[in-house]
Amino acid sequence: MHDPSPALRDHLFDPSGGLIYQLRALRYRRTLWAGFHAAVADWLNGWQPGCPSLVIIGPNAGHALPAGFLARFEQIVALEPDPLARHLLARRADAGGLRFERLDCLATSDGLARLAARFPDAAFLFSNVLGQVAAPGGSWSSLLVRHLRERPWASYHDVVSTTRAAVHQVPLQSAAALDLEALLAHFWGRGEITVTDHETLHLGGRGPCGYAVWPITPAHWHLVEWVVNQA
Ligand SMILES: C[S@@+](CC[C@H](N)C(=O)[O-])C[C@H]1O[C@@H](n2cnc3c(N)ncnc32)[C@H](O)[C@@H]1O
């Protein structure tokens, strides 16, 4: 029978992944990105969704996933359109339970419903992807509430980006979502700052939030939020 779900198409030259991302990862993973990756490792270590299966949306090559993370789950499905990233992810030492599928759950307004139906027993990790892809109708926050409210999921995602370097880089943990003004003051201090809004602040979820800055290059800084939905 024909499955009408949109399928991920390979992309090697997309700005959100692709070759440029691999080259940046190669260059910065152990230096400029290391502090941010340590924050991601802390978030993931504290996340216990209580499922043997995990679906990761946008893992790329797993540059931000701490060693051993994939082995915490019996089955892992990765939804990743970058073929080079898929190749590298599959070569990780902890990738024994990993397989790839082609569902594009971010392309249509019912994509998250299709995701939930396709993987009825899994937890979901949105791996720095929701701030990169425009929500197809409404906002990611409303789509997540509508389709994944009763499922365990977590997301870390770009909230804003800017060319101004942060002055304070220690990650923040908060029992509740913080407002943008407070977050900018915390990481960038006072003064004028121009930001690009990725429209993902307070993505919903039920649980504590984390915030960290990610210098993707020395001239481009992202504020990243971590949220968890406990089902
Ligand atoms: C900013 S990168 C983040 C990569 C990695 N998770 C990390 O934290 O370093 C965004 C990733 O999302 C992937 N992506 C883009 N559109 C996607 C979609 N519709 N479904 C799944 N992944 C997607 C990109 O190929 C890329 O690997």
The ligand as an ORCA input file, in Angstrom:
! r2SCAN-3c Opt
* xyz 0 1
  C      22.014     22.159     13.437
  S      22.157     20.508     12.875
  C      22.276     19.695     14.453
  C      23.043     18.420     14.343
  C      23.298     17.637     15.618
  N      22.065     17.154     16.197
  C      24.057     18.442     16.610
  O      23.502     18.765     17.671
  O      25.232     18.742     16.333
  C      20.492     20.086     12.351
  C      20.375     18.656     11.816
  O      19.001     18.427     11.445
  C      18.980     17.731     10.206
  N      17.664     17.964      9.575
  C      17.289     18.996      8.789
  N      16.005     18.828      8.398
  C      15.562     17.671      8.970
  C      14.321     16.968      8.951
  N      13.289     17.413      8.256
  N      14.229     15.812      9.656
  C      15.298     15.341     10.364
  N      16.494     15.985     10.427
  C      16.623     17.120      9.737
  C      20.178     18.301      9.453
  O      20.601     17.459      8.404
  C      21.194     18.396     10.563
  O      21.900     17.185     10.727
*
